[in-house]
Amino acid sequence: MVEALVLLLFAALPLLGSPGPATLSIAATGSVYGVVRGVPYMFGVMLGTSVVVLLVATGVTGLLFTIPSVLPVISVAALGYILYLAYKIATAPILQDEIAGQAAPSMLPGFLLAIANPKAFAAIGAVFSSMTVIPDQPALDVVIKAVTLITIVASVNIIWLFLGASLSRLLRHPTTGRIINIVFAVALVLSVAIAALL
């Protein structure tokens, strides 16, 4: 079991920790608002991704996607929300004194992004379908995989928040700050496009 769990970690870490809509938006939030003010948004992403893990683990996702009209509606709604979020990141205020009075993103936008994140569904689905930790106990296998993936999600999201916050000094310069915001926004859209194509 320990060997299978180690393999699960090595398979899941690059899938869940690599740049994607959730991680990039957390980094962008950290870079603009700092760690403390970015925590609610990050928790929203963690909660939403945990829901995605549970939807995949219980088979609800597979069942929903068998209904022909559901996938296009979900895809269009997710794309719309992610494009909206990319716009908000690209046009976010630059200087610290400009954002002092503005509210940082709350849990709800983070939760919605995680639910609309095609990379999360693809990565979590790939791990669940390809890895088995306890072959002779399917229910326990699902629980262990779900807990492991949620733990990985929490860990990598904290790292991305701190990574984004480390860029906050660069954001004080108007030109550099705007470029960083636009790079985050473009990377967010590209990560969704790549996940959709794969």
C-alpha positions in Angstrom: 0.0 0.0 0.0 2.8 2.4 0.9 4.4 2.0 -2.6 1.0 2.6 -4.3 0.5 5.7 -2.2 3.9 7.0 -3.2 3.1 6.4 -6.9 -0.2 8.2 -6.4 1.7 11.2 -4.9 4.2 11.3 -7.8 1.4 11.0 -10.4 -0.9 13.6 -8.7 1.7 16.3 -7.8 2.6 17.4 -11.3 -1.0 17.2 -12.5 -2.5 19.2 -9.6 0.5 21.5 -8.9 1.3 22.6 -12.4 0.1 26.0 -13.7 -3.6 25.9 -14.4 -6.7 28.1 -13.9 -6.9 27.6 -10.1 -3.2 27.9 -9.3 -2.6 30.9 -11.6 -5.6 32.7 -10.2 -4.4 32.1 -6.6 -0.9 33.4 -7.5 -2.5 36.4 -9.2 -4.6 37.1 -6.1 -1.5 36.7 -3.9 0.5 39.1 -6.0 -2.1 41.8 -6.0 -3.6 41.5 -2.5 -0.9 39.6 -0.5 -1.1 36.4 1.5 -3.5 37.3 4.3 -6.1 39.0 2.0 -5.7 36.1 -0.6 -6.5 33.4 1.9 -10.3 33.5 1.6 -10.1 33.1 -2.2 -7.6 30.3 -1.8 -9.9 28.5 0.6 -12.7 28.9 -1.9 -10.5 27.2 -4.6 -9.6 24.4 -2.1 -13.3 23.9 -1.2 -14.3 23.8 -4.9 -11.6 21.4 -5.9 -12.5 19.2 -3.0 -16.0 19.1 -4.4 -14.6 18.1 -7.8 -12.6 15.3 -6.1 -15.8 14.1 -4.5 -17.8 14.3 -7.7 -15.2 12.3 -9.5 -14.7 9.8 -6.7 -18.4 9.1 -6.4 -18.9 8.8 -10.2 -21.4 11.7 -10.4 -19.2 13.5 -13.0 -19.2 10.4 -15.2 -23.0 10.1 -14.9 -23.6 13.8 -15.7 -21.4 13.7 -18.8 -23.4 10.8 -20.2 -26.3 13.3 -20.7 -25.7 14.8 -24.1 -27.0 18.4 -23.4 -25.1 18.8 -20.1 -21.5 18.9 -21.3 -22.0 21.8 -23.8 -23.8 23.9 -21.2 -21.2 23.3 -18.5 -18.4 24.0 -21.0 -19.8 27.3 -22.1 -20.6 28.4 -18.6 -17.1 27.4 -17.4 -15.4 29.2 -20.4 -17.4 32.3 -19.8 -16.5 32.5 -16.1 -12.8 31.8 -16.8 -12.7 34.5 -19.5 -14.3 36.9 -17.0 -11.8 36.0 -14.3 -8.9 36.5 -16.8 -10.3 40.0 -17.6 -10.5 40.8 -13.9 -6.9 39.7 -13.4 -5.6 41.6 -16.4 -7.3 44.8 -15.3 -6.6 44.5 -11.6 -5.2 47.6 -9.9 -1.4 47.9 -9.9 -0.2 50.0 -7.0 -0.7 48.9 -3.4 -2.2 52.2 -2.4 -4.9 51.7 -5.1 -6.0 48.4 -3.7 -5.8 49.3 0.0 -9.5 50.2 0.1 -10.7 47.5 -2.3 -12.0 44.2 -1.2 -9.9 41.2 -2.1 -11.7 38.3 -3.8 -13.8 36.2 -1.5 -14.3 32.5 -1.2 -17.2 32.3 -3.7 -15.2 33.3 -6.8 -12.5 30.8 -5.9 -15.1 28.1 -5.4 -16.8 28.9 -8.7 -13.4 28.9 -10.5 -12.6 25.5 -9.1 -15.9 24.0 -10.1 -15.5 25.5 -13.6 -11.9 24.3 -14.0 -11.6 21.7 -16.7 -8.0 20.9 -15.7 -9.2 19.9 -12.2 -11.7 17.4 -13.7 -9.2 16.1 -16.2 -6.3 15.7 -13.7 -8.4 14.2 -10.9 -10.3 11.9 -13.3 -7.0 10.7 -14.7 -5.6 9.9 -11.3 -8.7 8.2 -10.1 -9.0 6.0 -13.2 -5.4 5.1 -13.5 -4.2 4.5 -9.9 -5.3 1.9 -7.3 -4.0 2.0 -3.8 -5.9 -0.9 -2.2 -7.2 -3.2 -5.0 -9.2 -5.5 -2.8 -11.1 -2.7 -1.0 -12.6 -0.3 -3.5 -14.4 1.9 -1.0 -11.3 2.4 1.1 -9.3 2.9 -2.1 -11.6 5.8 -3.1 -11.4 7.4 0.4 -7.6 7.2 0.5 -7.3 8.6 -3.0 -9.7 11.4 -2.3 -8.0 12.4 1.0 -4.6 12.3 -0.7 -5.7 14.5 -3.6 -7.4 17.0 -1.3 -4.2 17.2 0.8 -2.1 17.8 -2.3 -4.5 20.5 -3.5 -4.3 22.3 -0.2 -0.5 22.1 -0.2 0.1 23.3 -3.7 -2.4 26.1 -3.4 -0.6 27.5 -0.3 2.6 27.4 -2.3 1.1 29.3 -5.3 -0.4 31.9 -2.9 3.0 32.6 -1.4 4.7 32.5 -4.9 2.2 35.1 -6.1 2.7 37.3 -3.0 6.5 37.2 -3.6 5.8 39.1 -6.9 4.0 42.0 -5.1 7.1 44.2 -5.1 7.3 44.0 -8.9 3.6 45.2 -9.0 4.5 48.5 -7.5 5.9 49.6 -10.8 3.0 50.4 -13.0 4.4 49.0 -16.3 5.8 45.8 -14.7 2.7 45.3 -12.6 0.4 45.6 -15.7 2.6 43.2 -17.6 2.5 40.6 -14.8 -1.3 40.9 -14.5 -1.7 40.4 -18.3 0.7 37.4 -18.2 -1.3 35.8 -15.5 -4.5 36.4 -17.4 -3.1 35.0 -20.7 -1.6 32.0 -18.9 -5.0 31.4 -17.2 -6.8 31.3 -20.6 -4.0 29.2 -22.2 -4.1 26.7 -19.4 -7.8 26.2 -20.0 -7.3 25.9 -23.7 -4.6 23.2 -23.2 -6.7 21.3 -20.7 -9.6 21.3 -23.1 -7.5 20.1 -26.0 -6.0 17.3 -24.0 
